[in-house]
Amino acid sequence: MNNSIAHYKDKHVGILGAGKSGLAAAEILANSNANIFIFDDNNPRPSSIKKTHWQNYKEWPWKNLISLIVSPSIPTNNFDKHEAVELAIKHNVKIINEIDLFFETNPKAKIVGITGTNGKSTTVSLLYHILTFNKVKCAIGGNFGYPACLINDPGNKGVIILELSSYQLDGIKKLNLDLASIINITPDHIDFHETFEKYISSKLKIISCLNINGIFVFNKNDQFLKKLVKSQNSISSKSFEVDKNFSKSFVNDNNYLKGNHNSINASIAITLAKKLNINDSQIKLAIKTFKGLPHRMEPIYICNKFKIINDSKSTNGESTAAALSSFDNIFWIAGGKPKSDGIGQAQKFLTNVVEVFLIGNSINYFVEEIKSIAPELKINTCFTLEKATLLAIESVIRSKLRNCVILFSPSAASFDQFKNYEDRGNYFKKIVNLKFDQDVIKK
């Protein structure tokens, strides 16, 4: 990667946060021969950052900075702002994020932006798969894949797909998108955005980032989203509504795209692919070989009596509701650090659940919530994921039911016991593989 931006040569730039996006910004600015000042309140200096560049933001030459690049995890529009953000405002320093910085490289490829509370990564991955299957040069970045500044522009015949989180959209100033989609909007990340209204506003920002002739795709069956989209003054001439059932003739029996939520994800990805000039027959061929994402409705063991699904990426009730609605005879493993709405929409599908196995530090919270809705449902308080998994396997083997599913869909964040949802999902897969002494799905 040798991206650079000529106008940053010899200019002073601050970078707040040294995670993936901050380090990607530092790399592109180093290539641009900028004078970099970088700091992270919570982490030591990474080895890739020179000692001379690592300075506390209080010591930066604020009068000479032309830009402050802020990590997506640090809010810039909240009432209570980081001191470095306050200093930037005081000194009239332009505040942007790493994705804004990437757009300053003036990429030549068509650019697709995709956001939503749930389903972003599946939609992005499916669109990427369809395009690459059809020999379109393509790159994924943003919240999934590479940080934007590490993307190699595939050129004017290529496509860049950006997954955009609410954190990233909140800090974005102006993007130039050729196509965009909001998959859904439900309450999430309220601790970051302060209110649901601010969260909604950050998601809707993607619409204003469309070019004059840009195309916006969304699910017309989502009445809440439809109302929000129609309220945007800039959307009337470029919105394209899709029906969630549109994907049925394309998907057929792909297990990785099972469930109502995946019908929506697939319908959006297919529509975006068609708008990028991929024909129906080639889309169908591509979807046949799509294998889904790790930790998102991922089958990790299948036998005649039951299957085991790793859905560790479901960190909220809305996402778990989609998983619970996709199966019957579910032995459900859940729990962790609860979001503000607990199991939320998942409560509507507890009739699909045979037995519950709870993990994490908030077991009592989940017991009370589930019991208040389904008092007869059997709940096992296991605390550890290993105990829950092994007990679920024992229970499903003892059961007289057929076509059962052991579903690990936590409806909670992972931070009480794991580093992140990937760490949690990988540990789950390790437990299952050790139990069955195999590393591939048993047919």
SULDA-V877123 format. One record per pair of residues at least 6 apart in sequence whose ideal C-beta (glycine too) atoms are under 8 Angstrom apart, sorted by the first residue. I is the first residue (numbers start at 1). J is the second residue. D is the distance in whole Angstrom. If there is no record, write none. Layout:
i | j | d
I | J | D
I | J | D
//
This chain:
i | j | d
1 | 27 | 7
1 | 150 | 5
1 | 152 | 6
2 | 31 | 6
3 | 28 | 5
3 | 31 | 6
3 | 102 | 8
3 | 105 | 5
3 | 149 | 6
3 | 150 | 8
3 | 151 | 8
3 | 152 | 8
3 | 153 | 8
4 | 28 | 7
4 | 31 | 4
4 | 32 | 4
4 | 33 | 8
4 | 105 | 8
5 | 28 | 7
5 | 29 | 8
5 | 32 | 5
5 | 101 | 7
5 | 104 | 5
5 | 105 | 6
6 | 32 | 7
7 | 104 | 8
8 | 29 | 6
8 | 32 | 4
8 | 33 | 7
8 | 34 | 4
8 | 66 | 8
9 | 32 | 6
9 | 33 | 5
9 | 34 | 7
10 | 33 | 6
10 | 34 | 7
10 | 35 | 7
11 | 34 | 5
11 | 35 | 7
11 | 66 | 5
11 | 67 | 8
12 | 34 | 7
12 | 35 | 5
12 | 37 | 7
12 | 60 | 8
12 | 61 | 6
12 | 64 | 5
12 | 65 | 5
12 | 66 | 6
13 | 29 | 6
13 | 34 | 5
13 | 35 | 7
13 | 36 | 6
13 | 37 | 7
13 | 65 | 7
13 | 66 | 6
13 | 67 | 5
13 | 68 | 8
13 | 69 | 7
14 | 37 | 5
14 | 38 | 7
14 | 57 | 7
14 | 60 | 5
14 | 65 | 5
14 | 67 | 7
14 | 68 | 5
14 | 69 | 7
14 | 84 | 7
14 | 88 | 7
14 | 93 | 7
15 | 22 | 5
15 | 25 | 5
15 | 26 | 6
15 | 29 | 8
15 | 36 | 7
15 | 37 | 7
15 | 38 | 4
15 | 39 | 8
15 | 68 | 8
15 | 69 | 5
16 | 22 | 7
16 | 38 | 8
16 | 39 | 7
16 | 40 | 8
16 | 57 | 6
16 | 68 | 6
16 | 69 | 7
16 | 70 | 5
16 | 71 | 6
16 | 74 | 6
16 | 82 | 7
16 | 84 | 5
16 | 85 | 8
17 | 40 | 6
17 | 70 | 7
17 | 71 | 3
17 | 73 | 7
17 | 74 | 6
18 | 26 | 8
18 | 38 | 6
18 | 39 | 7
18 | 40 | 4
18 | 43 | 6
18 | 45 | 8
18 | 46 | 6
18 | 49 | 7
18 | 71 | 8
19 | 40 | 8
19 | 43 | 8
19 | 71 | 6
19 | 73 | 7
20 | 147 | 5
21 | 71 | 6
21 | 72 | 6
21 | 97 | 7
21 | 98 | 4
21 | 99 | 8
21 | 147 | 5
21 | 148 | 8
21 | 149 | 8
22 | 38 | 7
22 | 40 | 7
22 | 69 | 7
22 | 71 | 5
22 | 98 | 7
23 | 46 | 6
23 | 48 | 6
23 | 49 | 7
23 | 147 | 8
24 | 98 | 6
24 | 146 | 8
24 | 147 | 4
24 | 148 | 7
24 | 149 | 4
24 | 150 | 5
25 | 69 | 5
25 | 98 | 5
25 | 101 | 5
25 | 147 | 8
25 | 149 | 6
26 | 36 | 6
26 | 38 | 6
26 | 48 | 8
26 | 49 | 6
26 | 53 | 7
27 | 48 | 8
27 | 149 | 7
27 | 150 | 7
28 | 101 | 6
28 | 102 | 8
28 | 105 | 7
28 | 149 | 4
29 | 36 | 5
29 | 101 | 8
30 | 36 | 6
36 | 53 | 5
37 | 53 | 7
37 | 55 | 5
37 | 57 | 8
37 | 60 | 5
37 | 61 | 8
37 | 65 | 8
38 | 49 | 6
38 | 53 | 5
38 | 54 | 6
38 | 55 | 8
39 | 54 | 7
39 | 55 | 6
39 | 56 | 6
39 | 57 | 5
39 | 84 | 8
40 | 71 | 8
45 | 51 | 7
45 | 54 | 4
57 | 83 | 7
57 | 84 | 4
57 | 87 | 7
58 | 83 | 8
60 | 87 | 8
62 | 87 | 5
62 | 88 | 7
62 | 90 | 8
62 | 91 | 4
62 | 93 | 7
63 | 91 | 6
65 | 88 | 7
65 | 91 | 7
65 | 93 | 5
66 | 93 | 7
66 | 94 | 7
67 | 93 | 7
67 | 94 | 5
67 | 95 | 8
67 | 96 | 6
68 | 84 | 7
68 | 85 | 7
68 | 88 | 4
68 | 93 | 5
68 | 94 | 7
68 | 95 | 5
68 | 96 | 7
69 | 96 | 6
69 | 97 | 6
69 | 98 | 6
69 | 100 | 8
69 | 101 | 6
70 | 76 | 6
70 | 82 | 8
70 | 84 | 8
70 | 85 | 7
70 | 95 | 6
70 | 96 | 8
70 | 97 | 6
70 | 171 | 6
71 | 97 | 8
71 | 98 | 8
72 | 97 | 6
72 | 98 | 8
72 | 143 | 8
72 | 165 | 6
72 | 167 | 4
72 | 168 | 5
72 | 170 | 8
72 | 171 | 6
73 | 167 | 6
74 | 82 | 5
74 | 85 | 7
75 | 81 | 7
75 | 82 | 8
75 | 167 | 8
75 | 170 | 7
75 | 171 | 8
75 | 192 | 6
75 | 193 | 7
76 | 82 | 8
76 | 85 | 5
76 | 95 | 6
76 | 170 | 7
76 | 171 | 5
77 | 170 | 6
77 | 171 | 8
77 | 198 | 7
78 | 193 | 8
78 | 194 | 6
79 | 194 | 7
81 | 89 | 8
85 | 95 | 7
87 | 93 | 8
88 | 94 | 8
88 | 95 | 5
89 | 95 | 7
95 | 171 | 8
95 | 173 | 8
96 | 171 | 7
96 | 172 | 8
96 | 173 | 5
97 | 168 | 6
97 | 171 | 4
97 | 172 | 6
98 | 147 | 6
98 | 148 | 6
98 | 149 | 6
99 | 142 | 6
99 | 148 | 5
99 | 162 | 7
99 | 164 | 7
99 | 168 | 6
99 | 172 | 6
99 | 175 | 7
100 | 171 | 8
100 | 172 | 6
100 | 173 | 5
100 | 174 | 7
100 | 175 | 7
101 | 148 | 8
101 | 149 | 6
102 | 141 | 8
102 | 148 | 4
102 | 149 | 5
102 | 151 | 7
103 | 148 | 8
103 | 174 | 8
103 | 175 | 6
103 | 176 | 6
105 | 153 | 7
107 | 151 | 8
107 | 153 | 4
107 | 160 | 6
108 | 153 | 6
108 | 155 | 5
108 | 156 | 4
108 | 158 | 8
109 | 137 | 8
109 | 139 | 8
109 | 153 | 6
109 | 154 | 5
109 | 155 | 6
109 | 156 | 7
109 | 157 | 8
109 | 158 | 4
109 | 159 | 6
109 | 160 | 5
110 | 158 | 7
110 | 159 | 5
110 | 160 | 7
110 | 178 | 5
110 | 179 | 7
110 | 276 | 7
111 | 159 | 8
111 | 160 | 5
111 | 161 | 8
111 | 162 | 7
111 | 175 | 8
111 | 176 | 7
111 | 177 | 5
111 | 178 | 5
111 | 179 | 8
112 | 127 | 7
112 | 159 | 6
112 | 160 | 7
112 | 161 | 5
112 | 162 | 7
112 | 177 | 7
112 | 178 | 7
112 | 179 | 5
112 | 180 | 7
112 | 181 | 8
112 | 272 | 6
112 | 276 | 8
113 | 162 | 5
113 | 164 | 5
113 | 175 | 7
113 | 177 | 4
113 | 179 | 7
113 | 180 | 4
113 | 181 | 8
113 | 206 | 5
113 | 209 | 6
114 | 120 | 6
114 | 123 | 6
114 | 124 | 5
114 | 127 | 8
114 | 161 | 7
114 | 162 | 7
114 | 163 | 6
114 | 164 | 7
114 | 180 | 7
114 | 181 | 5
114 | 183 | 7
114 | 268 | 8
115 | 163 | 7
115 | 164 | 5
115 | 165 | 7
115 | 166 | 7
115 | 169 | 6
115 | 180 | 8
115 | 181 | 7
115 | 182 | 6
115 | 183 | 7
115 | 203 | 6
115 | 206 | 5
116 | 123 | 8
116 | 181 | 8
116 | 182 | 6
116 | 183 | 3
116 | 184 | 5
116 | 185 | 7
116 | 203 | 7
117 | 183 | 8
117 | 184 | 5
117 | 185 | 6
117 | 186 | 5
117 | 187 | 8
117 | 188 | 5
117 | 203 | 8
117 | 316 | 7
117 | 318 | 6
117 | 319 | 8
118 | 183 | 7
118 | 184 | 6
118 | 186 | 7
118 | 261 | 7
118 | 314 | 8
118 | 316 | 7
118 | 318 | 6
118 | 319 | 4
118 | 322 | 7
119 | 183 | 4
119 | 184 | 7
119 | 261 | 6
119 | 262 | 8
119 | 264 | 7
119 | 265 | 5
119 | 322 | 8
120 | 143 | 7
120 | 144 | 7
120 | 163 | 5
120 | 164 | 8
120 | 165 | 8
120 | 183 | 6
121 | 144 | 5
121 | 163 | 6
121 | 293 | 6
121 | 296 | 7
121 | 313 | 7
122 | 262 | 7
122 | 265 | 5
122 | 292 | 7
122 | 293 | 6
122 | 296 | 6
123 | 181 | 7
123 | 183 | 6
123 | 265 | 4
123 | 266 | 8
123 | 268 | 5
123 | 269 | 5
124 | 140 | 6
124 | 144 | 6
124 | 145 | 8
124 | 161 | 5
124 | 163 | 5
125 | 140 | 8
125 | 144 | 8
125 | 290 | 8
125 | 292 | 8
125 | 293 | 5
126 | 257 | 8
126 | 265 | 7
126 | 266 | 6
126 | 269 | 4
126 | 287 | 7
126 | 290 | 6
127 | 161 | 6
127 | 269 | 4
127 | 272 | 5
127 | 273 | 6
128 | 138 | 6
128 | 140 | 5
128 | 161 | 6
129 | 286 | 6
129 | 287 | 8
129 | 289 | 8
129 | 290 | 5
130 | 269 | 7
130 | 270 | 7
130 | 273 | 5
130 | 278 | 6
130 | 282 | 8
130 | 283 | 6
130 | 286 | 4
130 | 287 | 7
131 | 138 | 4
131 | 159 | 6
131 | 161 | 8
131 | 273 | 7
131 | 276 | 7
131 | 278 | 7
132 | 138 | 5
133 | 282 | 8
133 | 285 | 7
133 | 286 | 4
133 | 289 | 7
134 | 278 | 5
134 | 282 | 5
134 | 286 | 6
136 | 157 | 8
136 | 158 | 7
136 | 159 | 6
136 | 276 | 7
136 | 278 | 8
137 | 154 | 4
137 | 155 | 7
137 | 157 | 7
137 | 158 | 4
137 | 159 | 7
138 | 154 | 6
138 | 158 | 6
138 | 159 | 5
138 | 160 | 8
138 | 161 | 7
139 | 145 | 7
139 | 146 | 7
139 | 151 | 5
139 | 152 | 6
139 | 153 | 8
139 | 154 | 6
139 | 158 | 7
139 | 159 | 8
139 | 160 | 5
139 | 161 | 7
140 | 146 | 7
140 | 160 | 8
140 | 161 | 5
140 | 162 | 8
140 | 163 | 7
141 | 147 | 6
141 | 148 | 5
141 | 150 | 7
141 | 151 | 4
141 | 160 | 7
141 | 161 | 8
141 | 162 | 6
141 | 163 | 8
142 | 148 | 6
142 | 162 | 4
142 | 163 | 5
142 | 164 | 5
142 | 165 | 8
142 | 168 | 6
143 | 163 | 4
143 | 164 | 6
143 | 165 | 4
143 | 168 | 6
144 | 163 | 4
145 | 161 | 8
145 | 163 | 7
148 | 162 | 7
151 | 160 | 6
153 | 160 | 7
154 | 160 | 7
159 | 276 | 6
162 | 177 | 8
164 | 172 | 8
164 | 206 | 6
166 | 188 | 8
166 | 189 | 6
166 | 192 | 8
166 | 193 | 7
166 | 199 | 6
166 | 202 | 4
166 | 203 | 6
167 | 189 | 7
167 | 192 | 6
167 | 202 | 8
169 | 202 | 5
169 | 203 | 6
169 | 205 | 5
169 | 206 | 6
170 | 192 | 8
170 | 193 | 7
170 | 198 | 8
170 | 202 | 4
170 | 205 | 8
172 | 205 | 6
172 | 209 | 7
174 | 209 | 7
175 | 209 | 4
176 | 209 | 7
176 | 211 | 6
177 | 206 | 7
177 | 209 | 5
177 | 210 | 5
177 | 211 | 7
177 | 214 | 6
178 | 210 | 8
178 | 211 | 6
178 | 214 | 6
178 | 215 | 7
179 | 210 | 8
179 | 214 | 6
179 | 215 | 5
179 | 216 | 8
179 | 217 | 7
179 | 272 | 6
179 | 275 | 6
179 | 276 | 7
180 | 206 | 5
180 | 207 | 7
180 | 209 | 7
180 | 210 | 5
180 | 214 | 7
180 | 215 | 8
180 | 216 | 5
180 | 217 | 7
181 | 216 | 7
181 | 217 | 4
181 | 218 | 6
181 | 268 | 5
181 | 272 | 7
182 | 203 | 6
182 | 204 | 7
182 | 206 | 6
182 | 207 | 8
182 | 218 | 6
182 | 225 | 6
182 | 229 | 7
183 | 218 | 8
183 | 219 | 7
183 | 264 | 7
183 | 265 | 7
183 | 268 | 6
184 | 219 | 7
184 | 222 | 6
184 | 225 | 6
184 | 264 | 7
184 | 318 | 8
185 | 199 | 8
185 | 200 | 6
185 | 203 | 5
185 | 224 | 7
185 | 225 | 6
185 | 228 | 7
186 | 316 | 8
186 | 318 | 4
186 | 344 | 8
186 | 345 | 7
187 | 196 | 5
187 | 199 | 7
187 | 340 | 7
187 | 341 | 6
187 | 344 | 8
188 | 199 | 7
188 | 316 | 5
188 | 318 | 8
188 | 339 | 7
189 | 199 | 6
190 | 196 | 6
190 | 199 | 6
190 | 340 | 6
191 | 340 | 8
193 | 199 | 4
193 | 202 | 6
200 | 228 | 7
204 | 228 | 6
204 | 229 | 8
204 | 232 | 6
207 | 216 | 6
207 | 229 | 7
207 | 232 | 5
207 | 234 | 6
207 | 235 | 5
208 | 232 | 8
208 | 234 | 6
210 | 216 | 6
210 | 234 | 7
210 | 238 | 6
213 | 238 | 7
214 | 238 | 6
215 | 238 | 6
215 | 240 | 6
215 | 275 | 5
216 | 229 | 7
216 | 235 | 6
216 | 238 | 5
216 | 239 | 5
216 | 240 | 7
217 | 239 | 8
217 | 240 | 5
217 | 241 | 8
217 | 242 | 6
217 | 268 | 6
217 | 271 | 5
217 | 272 | 6
217 | 275 | 7
218 | 225 | 6
218 | 226 | 7
218 | 229 | 6
218 | 239 | 7
218 | 240 | 8
218 | 241 | 6
218 | 242 | 7
218 | 268 | 7
219 | 225 | 7
219 | 241 | 8
219 | 242 | 6
219 | 243 | 8
219 | 244 | 6
219 | 264 | 5
219 | 267 | 7
219 | 268 | 7
220 | 226 | 6
220 | 241 | 4
220 | 242 | 7
220 | 243 | 6
221 | 243 | 7
221 | 244 | 5
221 | 264 | 8
222 | 264 | 8
226 | 241 | 8
229 | 235 | 6
229 | 239 | 6
240 | 271 | 7
240 | 275 | 8
242 | 267 | 5
242 | 268 | 6
242 | 271 | 5
243 | 267 | 7
244 | 260 | 7
244 | 263 | 5
244 | 264 | 5
244 | 267 | 6
245 | 263 | 7
245 | 267 | 8
246 | 267 | 4
246 | 270 | 7
246 | 271 | 7
247 | 257 | 8
247 | 263 | 5
247 | 266 | 4
247 | 267 | 4
247 | 270 | 6
248 | 263 | 7
249 | 284 | 8
250 | 266 | 7
250 | 270 | 5
250 | 280 | 7
250 | 283 | 6
250 | 284 | 5
250 | 287 | 6
251 | 257 | 5
251 | 262 | 8
251 | 263 | 7
251 | 266 | 5
251 | 287 | 6
252 | 284 | 8
252 | 287 | 8
252 | 288 | 8
254 | 287 | 6
254 | 288 | 7
254 | 290 | 6
255 | 299 | 6
256 | 262 | 8
256 | 290 | 6
256 | 291 | 6
256 | 292 | 3
256 | 297 | 7
256 | 298 | 8
256 | 299 | 8
257 | 263 | 8
257 | 265 | 7
257 | 266 | 5
257 | 287 | 7
257 | 290 | 7
257 | 292 | 7
258 | 297 | 7
258 | 326 | 5
259 | 297 | 7
259 | 322 | 6
259 | 323 | 7
259 | 325 | 6
259 | 326 | 3
260 | 322 | 7
260 | 325 | 6
260 | 326 | 7
261 | 319 | 8
261 | 322 | 4
261 | 325 | 8
261 | 326 | 8
262 | 297 | 7
262 | 322 | 8
262 | 326 | 8
266 | 287 | 7
270 | 283 | 6
270 | 287 | 8
273 | 283 | 6
274 | 280 | 7
274 | 283 | 7
278 | 286 | 8
292 | 298 | 6
293 | 313 | 7
294 | 310 | 8
294 | 422 | 7
294 | 425 | 7
295 | 310 | 6
295 | 311 | 7
295 | 312 | 4
295 | 313 | 4
295 | 421 | 6
295 | 422 | 6
295 | 425 | 4
296 | 311 | 6
296 | 313 | 5
296 | 314 | 8
297 | 309 | 6
297 | 311 | 5
297 | 323 | 6
297 | 326 | 7
298 | 309 | 7
298 | 310 | 4
298 | 311 | 7
298 | 425 | 8
299 | 307 | 6
299 | 308 | 7
299 | 309 | 6
299 | 310 | 8
299 | 441 | 6
300 | 308 | 5
300 | 309 | 7
300 | 310 | 5
300 | 428 | 8
300 | 429 | 5
300 | 432 | 6
300 | 433 | 8
300 | 441 | 7
301 | 307 | 7
301 | 308 | 4
301 | 432 | 5
301 | 436 | 6
301 | 438 | 8
301 | 441 | 6
301 | 442 | 6
302 | 308 | 8
302 | 441 | 5
302 | 442 | 6
302 | 443 | 6
303 | 442 | 6
305 | 396 | 7
305 | 397 | 7
305 | 402 | 6
305 | 403 | 8
305 | 404 | 6
306 | 331 | 8
306 | 396 | 5
306 | 403 | 8
306 | 404 | 4
306 | 405 | 6
306 | 406 | 6
307 | 404 | 8
307 | 405 | 6
307 | 406 | 7
308 | 393 | 8
308 | 405 | 8
308 | 406 | 5
308 | 408 | 8
308 | 432 | 6
309 | 323 | 7
309 | 327 | 8
309 | 405 | 6
309 | 406 | 7
309 | 407 | 5
309 | 408 | 7
309 | 409 | 8
310 | 408 | 6
310 | 425 | 5
310 | 428 | 5
310 | 429 | 6
311 | 319 | 8
311 | 320 | 7
311 | 323 | 5
311 | 407 | 6
311 | 408 | 6
311 | 409 | 4
311 | 410 | 8
312 | 408 | 6
312 | 409 | 8
312 | 410 | 7
312 | 414 | 7
312 | 421 | 5
312 | 422 | 7
312 | 424 | 5
312 | 425 | 3
312 | 428 | 6
313 | 319 | 7
313 | 421 | 5
313 | 425 | 7
314 | 320 | 5
314 | 322 | 8
314 | 323 | 6
314 | 409 | 4
314 | 410 | 6
314 | 411 | 6
315 | 336 | 8
315 | 339 | 7
315 | 410 | 7
315 | 411 | 8
315 | 412 | 6
315 | 413 | 5
315 | 414 | 7
315 | 421 | 6
316 | 339 | 5
316 | 341 | 7
316 | 344 | 7
316 | 411 | 7
316 | 412 | 8
317 | 339 | 7
317 | 341 | 5
317 | 342 | 6
317 | 343 | 5
317 | 344 | 2
317 | 345 | 5
317 | 346 | 5
317 | 347 | 8
317 | 411 | 5
318 | 344 | 6
318 | 345 | 5
318 | 346 | 8
319 | 409 | 7
319 | 411 | 8
320 | 334 | 7
320 | 343 | 7
320 | 344 | 8
320 | 345 | 8
320 | 346 | 4
320 | 409 | 4
320 | 410 | 7
320 | 411 | 4
321 | 344 | 7
321 | 345 | 4
321 | 346 | 4
321 | 348 | 6
321 | 349 | 6
323 | 407 | 6
323 | 409 | 4
324 | 330 | 6
324 | 332 | 7
324 | 346 | 6
324 | 349 | 4
324 | 350 | 7
324 | 352 | 5
324 | 353 | 7
324 | 407 | 7
324 | 409 | 7
325 | 348 | 8
325 | 349 | 5
325 | 352 | 7
327 | 352 | 6
327 | 405 | 4
327 | 407 | 6
328 | 352 | 5
328 | 403 | 7
328 | 405 | 8
329 | 352 | 8
329 | 354 | 6
329 | 399 | 8
329 | 401 | 5
329 | 402 | 8
329 | 403 | 6
329 | 404 | 4
329 | 405 | 6
330 | 352 | 5
330 | 353 | 5
330 | 354 | 6
330 | 404 | 8
330 | 405 | 5
330 | 406 | 8
330 | 407 | 5
331 | 353 | 8
331 | 354 | 6
331 | 355 | 5
331 | 357 | 7
331 | 392 | 5
331 | 395 | 6
331 | 396 | 5
331 | 399 | 8
331 | 404 | 6
331 | 405 | 7
331 | 406 | 5
331 | 407 | 7
332 | 353 | 5
332 | 355 | 7
332 | 356 | 5
332 | 357 | 7
332 | 407 | 5
332 | 409 | 7
333 | 356 | 8
333 | 357 | 5
333 | 358 | 8
333 | 359 | 7
333 | 385 | 7
333 | 388 | 5
333 | 389 | 7
333 | 392 | 6
333 | 406 | 7
333 | 407 | 7
333 | 408 | 4
333 | 409 | 8
333 | 410 | 7
333 | 428 | 8
334 | 343 | 7
334 | 356 | 7
334 | 357 | 8
334 | 358 | 6
334 | 359 | 7
334 | 366 | 6
334 | 409 | 7
334 | 410 | 5
334 | 411 | 5
334 | 412 | 7
335 | 358 | 4
335 | 359 | 4
335 | 360 | 4
335 | 362 | 7
335 | 363 | 6
335 | 366 | 5
335 | 410 | 6
335 | 411 | 8
335 | 412 | 6
336 | 359 | 7
336 | 360 | 4
336 | 362 | 7
336 | 410 | 5
336 | 411 | 8
336 | 412 | 3
336 | 413 | 6
336 | 414 | 5
336 | 415 | 8
336 | 416 | 6
336 | 417 | 7
336 | 424 | 8
337 | 360 | 7
337 | 361 | 7
337 | 362 | 7
337 | 412 | 6
337 | 413 | 4
337 | 414 | 7
337 | 415 | 5
337 | 416 | 4
338 | 362 | 5
338 | 365 | 6
338 | 366 | 7
338 | 411 | 8
338 | 412 | 5
338 | 413 | 8
339 | 411 | 8
339 | 412 | 7
339 | 413 | 7
342 | 365 | 7
342 | 366 | 7
342 | 369 | 5
342 | 411 | 7
343 | 366 | 7
343 | 369 | 6
343 | 370 | 7
343 | 411 | 5
344 | 411 | 7
346 | 411 | 5
347 | 369 | 8
347 | 370 | 8
347 | 373 | 5
347 | 374 | 8
350 | 370 | 7
350 | 373 | 6
350 | 374 | 4
350 | 377 | 6
351 | 374 | 8
353 | 374 | 8
353 | 377 | 6
354 | 378 | 8
354 | 399 | 7
354 | 401 | 7
354 | 404 | 7
355 | 377 | 7
355 | 378 | 5
355 | 379 | 8
355 | 380 | 7
355 | 392 | 8
355 | 395 | 6
356 | 370 | 6
356 | 377 | 6
356 | 378 | 7
356 | 379 | 5
356 | 380 | 7
357 | 380 | 5
357 | 382 | 5
357 | 388 | 4
357 | 389 | 8
357 | 391 | 6
357 | 392 | 5
358 | 366 | 5
358 | 367 | 7
358 | 379 | 6
358 | 380 | 7
358 | 381 | 5
358 | 382 | 6
358 | 383 | 8
358 | 388 | 7
359 | 382 | 6
359 | 383 | 6
359 | 384 | 6
359 | 385 | 5
359 | 387 | 8
359 | 388 | 5
359 | 410 | 8
359 | 417 | 7
360 | 366 | 8
360 | 383 | 7
360 | 410 | 8
360 | 412 | 7
360 | 416 | 5
360 | 417 | 6
361 | 416 | 4
361 | 417 | 7
362 | 412 | 7
362 | 416 | 7
363 | 381 | 5
363 | 383 | 6
366 | 412 | 8
367 | 379 | 6
367 | 381 | 7
370 | 377 | 6
370 | 379 | 6
371 | 377 | 8
371 | 379 | 7
380 | 388 | 7
380 | 391 | 6
382 | 388 | 4
382 | 391 | 6
384 | 417 | 8
385 | 408 | 8
385 | 417 | 7
385 | 424 | 7
385 | 427 | 6
385 | 428 | 6
385 | 431 | 7
386 | 431 | 5
389 | 406 | 8
389 | 408 | 7
389 | 428 | 6
389 | 431 | 5
389 | 432 | 7
389 | 435 | 8
390 | 431 | 7
390 | 435 | 7
392 | 406 | 5
393 | 406 | 7
393 | 435 | 6
396 | 404 | 5
396 | 406 | 6
408 | 425 | 8
408 | 428 | 5
410 | 421 | 8
410 | 424 | 7
413 | 421 | 8
414 | 420 | 6
414 | 421 | 5
414 | 423 | 7
414 | 424 | 4
417 | 424 | 7
418 | 424 | 4
418 | 427 | 7
433 | 439 | 5
436 | 442 | 7
//
